[in-house]
Amino acid sequence: MSDPHTIHAVPVFRYPADGVPLATEQDALDLVGNASYQGARWVVIPADRLDPAFYELRTRLAGDIVQKFVNYRVGLAVVGDISAHTAASSSLRDFVRECNRGRQTWFVADEDELRERLAG
């Protein structure tokens, strides 16, 4: 796991770029618990660290993982290029658009976009 730090005074926990993909509800729950324990209000996950099934909405993995973050009031930021996934699925494109309208789950292209969103 990674050490928490702050962006615009918001405690953020970064999930490392390397390692086994986040692939189950339990993985998400463990991550939320670890981040919460360390005082983070947001978790940043590189887009490539999510299991490919996350991007196939019919698997329900995305909804299940996002719901864990919502339940524990920890923000989730997926950082990276997911354009290949959204180009292949209009329902995923809609899901991402709806998430980005809210204040709980964001899909952002890079760290700069995340910083802008956390700035308010």
C-alpha positions as CSV (number, residue, x, y, z in Angstrom):
1,M,0.0,0.0,0.0
2,S,1.0,3.6,-0.2
3,D,1.4,6.4,2.3
4,P,-1.4,9.0,2.6
5,H,-0.7,12.6,1.7
6,T,-2.7,15.7,1.0
7,I,-3.9,17.5,-2.1
8,H,-5.4,20.9,-1.3
9,A,-5.6,19.9,2.4
10,V,-7.6,16.8,1.5
11,P,-6.1,13.5,2.9
12,V,-5.5,11.2,-0.1
13,F,-4.4,7.6,-0.1
14,R,-2.7,6.4,-3.3
15,Y,-3.0,2.8,-4.4
16,P,0.3,1.8,-5.9
17,A,0.6,1.6,-9.7
18,D,2.2,-1.9,-9.5
19,G,0.7,-5.0,-8.2
20,V,-2.3,-7.4,-8.4
21,P,-5.4,-5.7,-9.8
22,L,-8.2,-4.7,-7.5
23,A,-10.7,-7.4,-8.5
24,T,-13.2,-8.1,-5.7
25,E,-15.5,-6.4,-3.3
26,Q,-13.3,-7.7,-0.5
27,D,-10.3,-6.0,-2.2
28,A,-12.2,-2.8,-2.2
29,L,-13.3,-3.2,1.4
30,D,-9.7,-3.9,2.5
31,L,-8.6,-0.8,0.6
32,V,-11.3,1.4,2.1
33,G,-10.5,0.2,5.6
34,N,-6.8,0.8,5.2
35,A,-7.3,4.2,3.7
36,S,-9.8,5.2,6.4
37,Y,-7.5,3.9,9.2
38,Q,-4.8,6.2,7.8
39,G,-7.2,9.2,7.8
40,A,-7.7,9.5,4.0
41,R,-10.8,11.0,2.6
42,W,-10.0,10.0,-0.9
43,V,-8.4,6.9,-2.5
44,V,-6.6,7.3,-5.8
45,I,-6.4,4.2,-8.0
46,P,-4.5,4.0,-11.3
47,A,-7.0,2.9,-14.0
48,D,-4.7,0.0,-14.9
49,R,-4.9,-1.4,-11.3
50,L,-8.6,-2.2,-11.7
51,D,-9.5,-5.7,-13.0
52,P,-10.7,-5.5,-16.6
53,A,-14.1,-6.9,-15.4
54,F,-14.6,-3.5,-13.6
55,Y,-15.0,-1.8,-17.0
56,E,-17.6,-4.4,-18.1
57,L,-20.7,-3.1,-16.2
58,R,-22.6,-6.4,-16.8
59,T,-20.2,-8.0,-14.2
60,R,-21.5,-5.6,-11.6
61,L,-17.9,-5.2,-10.2
62,A,-17.8,-1.5,-10.8
63,G,-21.1,-0.9,-9.0
64,D,-20.1,-3.2,-6.1
65,I,-16.7,-1.5,-5.7
66,V,-18.0,2.0,-5.9
67,Q,-20.7,1.1,-3.4
68,K,-18.1,0.1,-0.8
69,F,-16.5,3.6,-1.1
70,V,-19.9,5.3,-0.9
71,N,-20.9,3.2,2.2
72,Y,-17.8,4.3,4.1
73,R,-17.9,7.9,2.7
74,V,-14.5,7.6,1.1
75,G,-14.0,9.3,-2.3
76,L,-12.7,7.2,-5.1
77,A,-10.7,8.7,-8.0
78,V,-9.7,6.4,-10.9
79,V,-6.8,8.1,-12.6
80,G,-5.7,7.3,-16.1
81,D,-6.9,6.8,-19.7
82,I,-10.0,4.6,-19.9
83,S,-11.0,5.8,-23.4
84,A,-10.7,2.3,-24.9
85,H,-13.2,1.0,-22.4
86,T,-15.6,3.9,-22.8
87,A,-15.4,3.7,-26.6
88,A,-16.5,0.1,-26.4
89,S,-19.4,0.6,-24.1
90,S,-22.0,3.4,-24.1
91,S,-23.3,2.2,-20.7
92,L,-19.8,2.6,-19.2
93,R,-19.5,6.0,-20.8
94,D,-22.8,7.0,-19.1
95,F,-21.7,5.5,-15.8
96,V,-18.4,7.6,-15.9
97,R,-20.3,10.7,-16.9
98,E,-22.8,10.3,-14.0
99,C,-20.0,9.6,-11.5
100,N,-18.0,12.6,-12.6
101,R,-21.1,14.8,-12.0
102,G,-21.1,13.8,-8.3
103,R,-18.7,14.4,-5.4
104,Q,-17.9,10.8,-4.5
105,T,-16.4,8.9,-7.5
106,W,-14.4,10.5,-10.3
107,F,-12.7,9.2,-13.4
108,V,-9.9,11.6,-14.3
109,A,-7.3,11.6,-17.0
110,D,-4.3,12.5,-14.8
111,E,-3.1,13.9,-11.4
112,D,-3.6,17.5,-12.6
113,E,-7.3,17.0,-13.3
114,L,-7.6,15.4,-9.8
115,R,-5.9,18.4,-8.2
116,E,-8.3,20.7,-10.0
117,R,-11.4,18.7,-8.8
118,L,-10.1,18.5,-5.2
119,A,-9.5,22.3,-5.2
120,G,-13.2,22.7,-5.3
